Amino acid sequence: MFGIIDTMARLTLDGARDFRALLLAVPDLAPDPIDAEARTVDLIAELEWIKSAACALQADLAVGLDEATRARESAAGIPAGRRGRGVATQVALARHESPHRGSMLLGLARDLATDLPHTRTALAHGRLSEHAAVLVARETGCLDREQRAAVDAEVCALPPGGPDPLEGLGVARLVGRLRARVAALDPAAVVRRAGRAHGERHVSLRPAPDTMAYLTALLPVTEGVAAYAALRRAADTARATTGGDLSRGQVMADTLVQRLTGQAAADAVPVTVDLIISDATLLAAGAEPAVLVGHGPVPAQVAREIVARSLDVGAAWLRRLYADPSGQLVALTSRRRFAADGLAALLRVRDQGLCRTPWCDAPARHLDHVVPAAIGGPTTDANTQSLCERCNYARDAADWWSRTTSDDRHTVETTTPTGHTYRSRAPDPPRPSRPGPVLVVVIGSPLEARLGELLHRR
């Protein structure tokens, strides 16, 4: 199989590059006005078919890569539990996706190659999108192989001479049809899956636009409805009693914060955040955005308001962050020596709380040696980077190599086992008005959980 996959990859690589060049070279479309709209719609439809076919080929190649990697690592004597560890990350990098999605796409590829051949064919022929194929794999995942193949054939197979069962089928109807067939084939499997889902209840926090955050709770449906109804009743009572201009949604959000934290007011909750801000923005009404570590850019005026509210309640501390002339961070002040804790604080600010792997937006959990300590890599800011757990473990696989380059910003060049190279450059910090320190405003108690460590966490 490896030879077939290798031949397919080499044959399609030139074709794919030629097709990409053709698309990039297409001038502004100006067809005959008489049939312009019809031709435009036809072209959109054809390109959608091409997208689905490309996804099917990507899935085939991902399976081939996984099998070839595992075979090579087996021949090298790598333990079975560690084989293929970095394949999902390689797929993610190649597709400009996060490692989490790369793992999901590799899992889908394996399912299409083994249990869901009709779904794979529907994807290759443009009858099904990649998103819909993911739903087929997810909804049938609780069945054994034979049952899964039966649902795959019934829902996705194209009957000879008959109508396409997927024609005009939206996502909601597709999922409904899949769930009905799964429940009919194995009711006990559905019950077991519901039990597992109950055990996966959790609360998560994710960044939202405009200096907001999503606080999400995954709950059993009865408990979720009860919690929402209680907040709605409390909000309606408060609005009827006090009046005011706040909407029901605003009062529900404030009530949720007050009840969870025990604070009298929603905005009086202490939490530690690192706000990177230039002196001009903080002290001279500058317009350059600040950076909220773990969240992203914050408008200058919003940053000043955050600092002002914190100063009003005595919950803000300043640290100076030193940069060289190019803007690369080199040190920050601390009450402690510039050692392990100081280095961790510097990296948290320099990398702004997110994993340095390209296209990975996961929160940074590990401080990774670019050149491993086992072969003499020093524990310095130049030889360390912030990574999420998945990316750090992926780099432990065989034949992954990283090094820093001599760019004006901290830059890490990572080479995968296939010889592909990817570069990660530290994000730009806010620039001071003149050569000197950038300010880090630490808001909250050092004993409180940091915002950057909470965002995205389940």
C-alpha positions in Angstrom: 0.0 0.0 0.0 2.8 2.4 0.8 4.0 2.3 -2.8 0.6 3.1 -4.1 0.2 6.0 -1.7 3.7 7.3 -2.6 2.9 7.2 -6.3 -0.5 8.9 -5.8 1.2 11.6 -3.7 3.8 12.3 -6.4 1.3 12.2 -9.2 -1.1 14.5 -7.6 1.5 16.9 -6.2 2.3 18.3 -9.6 -1.3 18.4 -10.6 -2.4 20.1 -7.4 0.3 22.7 -7.8 -0.7 23.3 -11.5 -4.3 23.7 -10.4 -3.5 26.1 -7.6 -1.4 28.2 -10.1 -4.3 28.1 -12.5 -6.7 29.4 -9.8 -4.3 32.1 -8.8 -3.9 33.2 -12.4 -7.6 33.5 -13.1 -8.4 37.2 -13.9 -11.5 39.0 -12.6 -14.4 37.0 -14.0 -16.3 39.0 -16.6 -18.5 36.6 -18.5 -21.1 37.5 -21.0 -23.8 39.4 -19.1 -26.5 37.3 -20.7 -25.5 34.2 -18.8 -23.2 35.7 -16.2 -25.3 34.7 -13.2 -25.9 31.1 -14.3 -22.2 30.6 -15.1 -21.2 32.0 -11.8 -23.5 29.7 -9.9 -22.2 26.7 -11.9 -18.6 27.7 -11.1 -19.4 28.0 -7.4 -20.9 24.5 -7.5 -17.9 23.0 -9.3 -15.4 24.5 -6.9 -17.5 23.1 -4.0 -17.2 19.6 -5.6 -13.4 20.1 -5.9 -13.2 21.1 -2.2 -14.9 17.8 -1.2 -12.8 15.7 -3.5 -9.7 17.3 -2.2 -10.7 16.5 1.4 -11.3 12.9 0.4 -7.8 12.7 -1.1 -6.3 14.4 1.9 -7.9 11.8 4.1 -6.5 9.0 2.0 -3.0 10.5 2.2 -3.3 11.1 5.9 -4.0 7.4 6.4 -1.0 6.5 4.2 1.2 8.8 6.2 0.1 7.3 9.5 0.7 3.7 8.3 4.1 4.6 6.8 5.2 6.4 9.9 4.1 3.6 12.2 5.9 1.0 10.0 9.1 3.0 10.0 9.0 3.5 13.8 8.2 -0.1 14.3 11.3 -1.1 12.3 13.3 1.4 14.4 12.2 -0.4 17.6 10.0 2.4 19.0 7.5 1.1 21.5 4.0 0.5 20.1 2.5 3.1 22.5 4.7 5.9 21.0 4.3 5.1 17.3 2.5 7.7 15.2 2.6 10.3 18.0 3.4 13.2 15.8 1.3 12.3 12.7 -1.7 14.3 13.7 0.4 17.4 14.3 2.0 17.0 10.9 -1.4 16.7 9.3 -2.5 19.9 11.1 0.6 21.8 10.1 0.2 20.8 6.4 -3.5 21.8 6.5 -2.9 25.1 8.5 -5.1 23.8 11.2 -4.7 23.4 15.0 -3.3 20.2 16.4 -6.6 19.4 18.0 -8.4 19.6 14.6 -5.5 17.7 13.0 -6.2 14.8 15.4 -9.9 14.9 14.6 -9.2 14.9 10.9 -6.8 12.0 11.2 -9.4 10.0 13.1 -12.0 10.8 10.4 -9.5 9.6 7.8 -9.1 6.3 9.5 -12.8 5.8 9.8 -13.4 6.6 6.1 -10.7 4.1 5.2 -12.1 1.2 7.4 -15.7 1.6 8.5 -17.3 4.2 6.3 -16.5 3.5 2.6 -19.8 5.0 1.3 -19.2 8.2 3.3 -15.7 8.4 1.7 -17.2 7.9 -1.8 -19.8 10.5 -1.2 -17.1 12.9 0.0 -14.9 12.2 -3.0 -17.8 12.8 -5.4 -18.9 16.1 -3.8 -22.2 14.7 -2.5 -21.1 15.3 1.1 -19.0 18.0 2.7 -16.1 17.3 5.1 -18.1 18.7 8.0 -21.0 16.3 7.1 -18.6 13.4 7.0 -17.3 14.3 10.4 -20.9 14.1 11.7 -21.4 10.7 10.1 -18.3 9.4 11.9 -19.3 11.0 15.2 -22.9 9.8 15.2 -22.0 6.2 14.3 -18.9 6.0 16.6 -20.8 4.0 19.3 -21.6 1.1 17.0 -19.4 -1.9 16.2 -17.8 -2.2 12.8 -20.6 -4.2 11.1 -23.4 -2.0 12.4 -21.5 1.1 11.5 -21.0 -0.2 7.9 -24.7 -0.9 7.7 -25.7 2.6 8.7 -23.0 4.0 6.3 -24.5 2.0 3.4 -28.1 2.9 4.2 -27.5 6.6 4.7 -24.7 7.4 2.2 -24.7 4.8 -0.5 -25.9 5.9 -3.9 -28.5 3.3 -5.1 -28.2 2.2 -8.8 -30.7 4.2 -10.8 -32.3 5.7 -7.7 -32.4 9.1 -6.1 -29.4 10.3 -4.1 -30.4 9.9 -0.4 -28.1 12.8 0.5 -29.6 15.2 -2.1 -30.9 18.4 -0.3 -30.2 16.9 3.1 -29.2 19.5 5.6 -27.0 18.9 8.6 -29.9 18.7 11.1 -31.8 16.2 9.0 -28.7 14.1 8.4 -27.9 13.9 12.1 -31.5 13.0 12.8 -31.5 10.2 10.2 -28.2 8.9 11.6 -29.4 8.9 15.2 -32.6 7.1 14.3 -30.7 4.3 12.5 -28.2 4.0 15.3 -30.9 3.8 18.0 -32.8 1.2 16.0 -29.7 -1.0 15.5 -28.3 -0.8 19.1 -30.4 1.0 21.7 -28.0 -0.1 24.4 -25.1 1.6 22.7 -27.1 4.9 22.6 -27.7 4.5 26.4 -24.1 3.9 27.0 -23.1 6.9 25.0 -25.6 9.1 26.9 -24.0 7.9 30.2 -20.5 8.8 28.9 -21.8 12.2 27.9 -23.2 12.8 31.4 -19.7 12.0 32.8 -18.2 14.6 30.4 -20.1 17.6 31.9 -17.8 20.5 32.4 -17.4 24.3 32.4 -15.0 26.0 30.0 -13.8 29.5 29.3 -12.8 30.9 25.9 -11.9 34.3 24.6 -14.6 36.3 22.8 -14.3 39.4 20.6 -14.2 42.9 22.1 -12.6 42.0 25.4 -15.3 39.5 26.3 -15.2 35.8 27.2 -17.5 32.8 26.7 -18.2 30.9 30.0 -19.8 27.7 28.8 -21.3 24.8 30.9 -22.1 21.4 29.3 -24.8 20.0 31.5 -27.5 17.3 31.3 -30.5 18.9 29.6 -32.8 19.0 32.6 -30.1 20.7 34.8 -29.2 23.2 32.0 -32.9 24.2 31.5 -33.3 24.5 35.3 -30.2 26.8 35.6 -31.3 29.0 32.7 -34.9 29.2 34.0 -33.6 30.3 37.4 -31.5 33.0 36.0 -34.3 34.2 33.8 -36.7 34.4 36.8 -34.2 36.3 38.8 -33.6 38.7 36.0 -37.3 39.3 35.4 -37.8 39.9 39.2 -34.9 42.3 39.4 -36.0 44.3 36.3 -39.6 44.5 37.7 -38.4 45.7 41.1 -35.6 48.1 40.2 -36.4 49.1 36.6 -33.4 50.4 34.7 -32.3 50.2 31.2 -30.5 46.8 31.3 -31.9 44.1 29.1 -32.9 40.7 30.4 -29.7 39.2 29.0 -27.5 41.7 30.7 -29.2 41.2 34.1 -29.0 37.4 33.7 -25.2 37.7 33.0 -24.7 39.9 36.0 -26.7 37.6 38.2 -24.7 34.6 37.1 -21.5 36.2 38.0 -22.8 37.5 41.4 -24.2 34.1 42.3 -21.1 32.1 41.3 -18.6 34.4 42.9 -20.6 35.7 46.0 -19.7 39.3 45.1 -22.2 42.0 45.5 -21.5 43.4 42.1 -20.6 41.6 38.9 -17.5 43.7 38.2 -16.0 43.4 41.7 -14.5 40.0 41.2 -10.7 39.7 41.8 -8.7 37.7 39.2 -5.1 38.0 38.2 -4.4 39.1 34.6 -1.3 40.3 32.9 -2.0 43.4 30.7 0.9 44.4 28.5 0.6 48.1 27.8 3.0 50.8 26.5 3.7 53.8 28.6 2.1 56.1 26.0 -1.1 54.1 26.1 -1.3 54.0 29.9 -0.1 57.4 30.8 -0.4 59.6 27.7 -3.7 58.7 26.0 -1.9 56.8 23.3 -3.9 54.8 20.8 -1.7 51.6 20.5 -3.7 48.6 21.7 -2.6 46.7 24.9 -2.4 42.9 25.0 -4.3 40.8 27.6 -2.2 37.7 28.0 -4.1 34.6 26.9 -6.8 36.7 25.3 -5.3 39.1 22.7 -5.3 42.8 21.8 -7.4 45.2 23.8 -8.3 48.7 22.6 -6.3 51.4 24.3 -9.2 53.1 26.0 -10.6 49.7 27.2 -7.2 48.9 28.7 -7.0 52.2 30.5 -10.5 51.6 32.0 -9.5 48.1 33.2 -6.5 49.6 35.0 -8.5 52.4 36.4 -11.2 50.1 37.9 -8.4 47.9 39.4 -6.6 50.9 40.9 -9.9 52.0 42.5 -10.1 48.8 44.5 -6.3 48.6 45.1 -5.8 45.5 42.9 -3.1 46.5 40.4 0.7 46.2 40.4 3.1 47.4 37.8 6.2 45.5 36.5 8.6 46.9 33.9 9.4 44.7 30.9 12.6 45.5 29.2 13.0 45.2 25.4 16.0 45.6 23.1 15.9 48.2 20.2 14.1 45.7 17.9 11.3 45.2 20.5 12.4 41.7 21.6 11.7 41.1 25.2 14.7 40.4 27.3 13.8 40.7 31.0 11.2 41.9 33.5 11.4 43.2 37.0 10.3 40.9 39.9 10.6 40.7 43.6 12.4 37.4 43.0 15.7 36.6 41.3 15.6 36.1 37.5 15.4 32.4 37.8 12.8 29.7 37.1 9.8 31.7 38.2 11.0 34.9 36.5 11.7 33.1 33.3 8.3 31.6 33.3 6.7 35.0 33.8 8.8 36.5 31.0 7.8 33.7 28.6 4.1 34.0 29.5 4.3 37.7 28.6 6.5 37.3 25.5 4.4 34.5 24.0 1.2 36.2 25.2 -0.2 33.0 26.8 -0.8 31.0 23.7 1.0 28.0 22.1 3.8 29.0 19.7 3.0 26.2 17.2 1.7 27.7 13.9 -2.1 27.7 13.7 -2.5 26.4 17.3 -4.5 28.8 19.5 -4.4 26.5 22.5 -3.4 28.0 25.9 0.3 27.5 26.7 0.7 24.9 29.5 4.4 23.8 29.1 7.7 25.7 28.8 9.6 23.7 26.2 13.3 23.6 25.4 13.9 24.3 21.7 17.1 22.4 21.8 16.3 19.6 24.4 18.0 19.8 27.7 19.0 16.2 27.3 21.5 17.1 24.6 22.7 20.3 26.3 20.1 22.9 25.5 20.2 25.7 28.1 17.3 26.9 30.2 17.2 30.4 28.8 14.6 32.7 27.3 16.3 32.2 23.9 16.1 28.4 24.1 12.6 28.1 25.5 9.1 28.6 24.1 5.5 28.3 25.4 3.6 25.2 24.1 0.4 23.5 24.8 0.6 19.9 26.1 -0.3 18.3 22.7 2.3 20.1 20.8 5.0 19.5 23.4 4.4 15.8 23.4 4.3 15.7 19.6 7.8 17.1 19.5 9.0 14.1 21.7 8.4 11.8 18.7 11.3 10.6 16.7 12.9 12.9 14.1 11.4 16.2 15.2 14.0 19.0 15.4 13.8 22.6 16.4 16.2 25.5 16.5 16.1 29.3 17.1 17.1 31.6 14.2 18.8 34.9 14.2 15.7 36.9 13.4 15.1 40.3 15.2 12.2 38.6 17.1 12.4 35.3 18.9 11.9 32.8 16.1 11.7 29.0 16.3 12.2 26.8 13.2 10.7 23.3 13.5 11.5 20.5 11.1 9.1 17.5 11.0 10.1 13.9 10.2 9.2 14.4 6.6 11.6 17.3 6.2 9.0 20.1 6.2 10.0 23.3 8.1 7.6 25.6 9.9 8.6 28.9 11.5 7.1 30.5 14.7 7.8 34.1 15.5 7.0 35.6 18.9 4.2 38.1 18.7 5.0 41.8 18.7 4.6 43.5 22.1 3.2 47.1 22.4 5.9 49.6 21.6 6.9 52.3 24.1 6.8 55.9 23.1 10.6 56.0 23.4 13.3 53.5 24.1 12.6 52.0 27.5 10.4 49.6 29.3 7.0 48.3 28.3 4.7 48.1 31.3 3.0 44.9 32.5 0.0 45.7 34.7 -0.7 42.8 37.0 -4.3 43.1 38.1 -5.6 41.0 41.0 -4.0 39.0 43.7 -0.9 36.9 42.9 -2.7 34.0 44.7 -5.7 34.1 42.3 -5.8 32.0 39.2 -4.4 33.8 36.1 -6.7 34.6 33.2 -4.3 33.1 30.7 -4.3 29.8 32.5 -8.1 29.7 32.7 -9.0 30.6 29.1 -9.9 27.5 27.0 -9.6 25.2 30.0 -12.2 22.6 30.6 
